[in-house]
Amino acid sequence: MARYVFESGRWFKPYHWIAANGPIRTEENTDIVGLVLLLDPTFAPIYSPHGRVEFLQAFGITQSELNAIQEKTRTPQELVEFHRQTNPLLITELSRQDGE
């Protein structure tokens, strides 16, 4: 991700999403195949001599959730808020299965 930002000159913002083109962790059986970025709920933005710095968190999503975002039947914001109801810190659970 850092190489992408450095080489492209583009940066990530809250609710950008990324398809990982496969499981996000190859050593473990997981249905998590993508990420939605959001403001980290535990770190407030800070101001530095170079400007405002926001801390982003990556939340893992399944193939069906990724499909819903790509097909525009669900927004990344809707997906995040749905999961926030039962997972307030939006910690990625590698054991979460598609359809949960």
Helices and strands as residue ranges (DSSP letters): H 2-8, E 17-19, E 32-39, E 46-48, E 51-53, E 56-62, H 63-70, H 76-84
